[in-house]
Amino acid sequence: SCSGQDHEMAEIPLFEYVLVISYDDVKPYVSYRFPPLQAGDKTKDTISNDSVVQFCFPEPPGETVKPQKKNETFSFMLTNSTGGKSYAYCRRIKVAPGTASAPPSSSLTPAAQPTPANNVTIECFCIISSLPSFSLFSEILNIVEHRRTASSSSSSVFTFLKSVLAHPFPRPGETIQVKTFSVHARGDPDVYTLTRPNDEKMLEYVNFRSLIECLPTPILLRVFEYVLCERRVIVCSRSLTVLSETIYALNALLFPFSWQHIFIPILPIPLIHYATAPMPFMIGLLASSLPTLMQLPLDEVVLLDLDSKTFLLDPGFPSVLPPVSLFILKHGLYQITRNFKPKYASMSQGEAVPVPASRGASFSNLSTQDREYNYSVAGAF
């Protein structure tokens, strides 16, 4: 039997809307909204488009954003107009010239599909939902990327999203089938299966491998202690994927405790003043924003560079964990690195989830081995 909350969630659409943020070598802008707002539509989005653009492209103003070898995946949370939380799930995709979405002529209310823009190099598909289900939306983003890169236009993405929107939010463990037009415009329709895991806890969407394999054990245990003691912690990286995965994994290490303070997985440069807050925080920052950060008055701030695997700022707080506990943690992490083959150690810029090209495939977020890895790390901590 399902709880009343599950029945209530089943009445809610899978997502509220999707914004496509295009980057044209000058600045990012919202080029399309799905579903589009029609003329006279009084519906208002729960969060401002400007806020979404800031978080989807958090680079400093004037910096040229270059497409990465691997498309970047990340997520963030924003407070919406009603005071609740809106969850944003994002995938940056490199696009071929002349195939991207151009800015519409009037207030994001195009009646037809978006028109091509010749100078756009990156599109960020940002799914806005009132519900947290990181693994489920990662599956959807995998399909979005597959259809966008397999087609010369974004129309195949929106036919898929229209089919997704026809389904209510699935119950835990439920699998839904999404049937839509073939991405190749010929042949039988494409059929995708989307599954909401039974366990919607941290372990179903975080990726501990990127954290464990990115940092040497002494550095990892030191930053874990800082978070456990509710310090002001900033982690930085050149990669949005690495940044997002690592800070969510660091937060998940606290389980069964939960972080009750400022938590910003990716901090846009216009909000850099949050790094001077007098209360505890956990913040992710692009490495290109470091020059601006270092000009601010930082009081007892821990700054960890994920790319160089070093502390750029370390107030030198004393260790609080007993030596026996530290020994047990070190031994547990040593056993994990022995039992699991390294997967991310050679990746300097992060890597998106691989997407199969076959029709009717199941696009899952965590592999069985990654899930076993997560539970091994959770058991060690």
N, C-alpha and C positions, 0 to 999 in steps of 0.2 A: 504494500500500500504506500501511497505517496503522501507526504506531509502537506498541510495547507499552504506552506511557503512554496513547495514545488508546484502545486496547482496554480498558485498566483503567478509564479515565474513562467509557467507554460503559456500564460495568456500574453506575455510580453514578446514583442518581435525580437528576433535574434540581434538586430542592431537598430539604432535610431537613423543613422545616415552615414554616408561615406564622403569624405572630401578628398579631392585630388589636388595636391599642391605641386605646381610645376616650377622648375627652376630654369631660367633662361640665360645663365651666365652673368646675370646682373643682380637679380633678386628673386626670391620665391613669392608666389601668389596663388590664391585659390582659383583654379581654372575650371573646376566642375564640382557640382554637388549631386550626389545620387541618394534618393530620388530627387530630381530637380524640383525646385519651388516653382509652381505655376503662377501666372499673373493673378494678382488678387488674393493669393494664399497668405493668410494671416499667421501661419505657423512660424514660430521663432525657434531657432536653434538654441540648445541648452547652454552652449558655450560660444564665445565669440570666435569668429574666423581668425582674427588677428592673433589670439592666444594659440590657436592650433598651429598656425604658420610658424610662430616663434619656437615652438617645441619641436616641430618637424624639421626645421632648419635652424638649429641653435648656434650656428657659426657666427663669429663676430661680423658686424656690418662691413661690407667691402671685401671680405674674403671670398675668393673664387672657390666654389664647391665643386670638387672633381668627383666624377663617378668612381666608385670603388670596383675592384675586380669582382668582388662578391657583393650582391645586393644586401643592404643593411636592414636589419629587423630590430625594432625597439618598441617600448611602450611607456606610457606615462598616465598620470591621473590629474584631473582638474576638477575644481569645485564649479558646479554648474549654477545656472541662474536661480534654481530653487533651493540652493544650499546643499544639495546632495553631491555625490561623486559621479563623474563621467570618466569612463575608461577609454583610452585611445590606444589602438593597436596599429602599428605603422610598418610599412615596408617601402624602402627607397628602391626604385628600379631604374636602371639605365635604359634610356629609350633611343631609338634611331632617329636622326634628324627628320623632321617633317611628319612624324607620326604621333606627336604629343598633343595634349589638349590646350587650345589657346584660350585666353580669357574671354568669357562671354561678353556680349555687347551691353547687357543690362542686368546687374544685380543678381547674378547666378540664377537666372530664371530661363534658361534655354529650353525651348520646347522639343528640340531635336538633339541628336548627339553632338558632342563638342567638335569643333573644327580644328584642323591641324595647325600646329605652330612650328615653324621651321627652326627656331633657335633654342628649343627646349632640349636639355640633355638628361635631366633627371625628373622623374615623377615620384611623388610620395603618396601612396594610397593609405589614408588614415580612416580606420573604422571607429566610429563613436558609438559606444554602447553604455547603457546604465548598469550592465551586469558584468561581473568579473568571471571570465573563463579563458584564461590565457592560452591553454592548450587548444581549445576549440577554435579560437580566432587565429591562432598560428596555422591551423589546417586551412582555414579560409584564405589567409594571405598567401600560403603556398600555391593554392589554385589560382588566385589572382595573378601572381607572378608568372605562373605557367602559361595562362591564357594571354597575358599582356605581351610576353616575349615571343609567343608562338604566332602572334597576329601582327599585322601592320597597323592596327588601330586599337583603341581602347574599348571599342563597342562590344567585343566579345567578353570583356570583363563585366560590363554592366548587364548583359543578358544573364550572366551567371549570378550576379548580385541580386537581380530581380527575382530569380528563382529561389535564392536563399531567403530573401525577405518574406517569401510566401509561407515560410515555416515558422512556427513559434519556437521559443527557446526550449531546447530538449531537456528532459529530466536527467538526473545523474545516471550514467551508463547507457543512455538511449542513443541509438544511431539513426540518423535520418538520411534519406537519399535525395539528392538534388539533381534533377534532370534539366538540361538546358541545351541550347543549340551547339552543334559541333564547333569547336574553335577553328576548324578548317573550312567551315561553311558548307561542307558537303558530307554526305554519308549520314550514319546514324547519330542520334543525339549523344552528347557526353553525359555520363552518369557518375556522380561523385558521392562517396559516403563520408559523412561527418559524424564524429562520435564525441559526445561529452563524457569525460572520464567519471568513474564512480567517485574517485577521490579528487575533490577540487581544492585540496590543500596546496601548500607551497611546493611540495615535491612533484606535483604534476606539471609544473610549468617552468620552474627554475632549472638552470643548467649548472650544476656544481662543477662539472669538468672544466669549464672555462676558468673558474675561480681557482680551483686546486692546481691546475696545470699552468696557470698564468703566474702564480706567486710561489716563491720558495717557502717551505714550511715555516721557518722562523718569522718571516714577514707576515704570512697568513695568520699565524697564531697571535702575533702582536696586534694586528688590526682587529682581529676578533675580540681581543680583550678590550680594545678601545671602544668598540661598538657595545660590548657587554656592559661597560661602565658608563655608557651614554655620553661619550665625548662628542666633540664637533669634528666630523670626519668628511673629508672630500677625497674622492677618487677621480683620477683623470686618465684619459686615453685618447688616441687619435681616432679610434673606431667607435661609432655609435653602438654597434652590435656588442662589442666587448664590454663597453661601458654599461649598457643596459643589463646584459646577462650577469655581469659581475656584481653590480650593486644589489640586484634582486637576490642573487645567491647569498651575498653577505648578510642581507636582511633575514633570509630564511634560516641561516645558521643559529639565529636566536631562538628558534622554535624549541619548547612550547611557549616561550615568551614572545612578545610582539613589540615592535618599535612604536612608541607613542608620541614621537616628536616630529620635527620637520623631516620629510622624506621626499626628495626630488631626484629621481633617477637620472634625468638629463636637465641641466640648468641652462636656459637661454641667456645670452649675454645681457639683455635688458633687465634681467632679474638677478644680476650678479651680486647685488647688495644683500641678498639672503645669506651670503657667505660671511657676513659680519654680524649675524644674529647672535644675541647673548645666550640663547638656549641651545640644547643639543640638536644636532642635525646630521643627516646622512645625505650627501649630495654627490651627484655625478657631473663631471665637467669635461667638455672637450679640451684637448691639450692646447688647441689654438687660442683658447680663452685664458690661458695661464698668465700672459703678460698683464692683462687687465686685472686678474685676481690678485697678483702680487703687489699691485699698487694700493690695495685696500688695507685698512688696519685689521689684521687677523690676530685674534686673541685666543691662544691655546688651541689652535686649529691643527688637526692632523691632515696632511696632504700626501696622498699615495699616488705615485705614477705607475700605472699598470704596464706601460710599455717598457720602461727601464727597470721595473721591479724594485723600485727604491722609494723611500720616504723623502719627499722634497722638504717637508716640514714635519718635525717630530718633537713635541714638547718634552718627551722623555718621561712620561708618566710611569710610575713603578708598576711592576707586574702584580696582579691581584690573584692569579690562579696558583694554587699550591703546586710545588714541584712535581708531586705525584700525578696530579691531573694533567699537567703539561706533558709529562712523559707518556701517559696513556694516549693523549691526543696525537703526539708525534708518532707513536707506534702504530696507532690506527691508520693514520694517513700514509705511513710507510707501507702498510699491508695493502692499502687500496692502490697505490701506485705500482705495486708488484703484481696485483691481480688483474689490473686493467691496462690495456695497451694505450699509450698516449694518443690523443685524438686532436688536440688543439695546440700542442706545444710548438708546432712549426708555423702557426698562423699568427701573423703580425697585425692583420687588419680585420679579423673577424670573418665569419663565414655564415652565410644563410643556410637554412635547412635545404638539403638536396631535394629537388622536385622531379619525380618520375614523369616521363612523357607519355606514358600509356594511357589510353582512354579508360575511364571507369576505375581508376586507381583510388586507393585509400590514402589520403595525405595526412600522415600523422606527425605530431610534433616531436615527441620523445621516442627513441627506439627502446626496445626491451633492455638492451645493455645500458643505455643512458639512465633508464629508470632504476636498474639495479645499482648503478653507480651512485645515484642520488640517495637511495636508501642506505647504502654503505656509508656514505659521508654523514648522513643524518644520525646513523647509529654510532659513529665515532664521536660525534659532538654531543 
